[in-house]
């Protein structure tokens, strides 16, 4: 009797080998959980600032984010960021730095730029996470 296909033992062996390879690759360059958390916090802060810009019809181009090497500041500086006690979010406590350009949202929540804006968060191990904002729609990814 001729059988086509694989046996269960062969399939299990392949899955075990793939699992071992995946573990080796992941452990070779593990991501710092602080980096992942800070990237999600930055996304949350950007969405909050964008929402404030959408909510305030009296002010156009009043809400944004100013980037420095180890922190970022909400504009206007009277705006308190969620989870923080001020308009400044410090990244240096987790040994994380940020690069990117300052951003301003107009009253429609669009980024005041003609091209995609990127922010890159980096840790001291060489890992990084990039967050992008599309110029017209203001989509934060």
ABEGO torsion letter per residue (X at the ends): XBBBEBBAAAAAAAAAAAAAAAAAAAAABBBBAAAAAAAAAAAAAAAAAAAAAAABAABBGABBBBBBAABBBBOBAABBBBGBABABBBAAAAGBBBBEBBBBBBAAGBBBBABBBBBBBBBAAGBBBBBBBBAAAGBBX
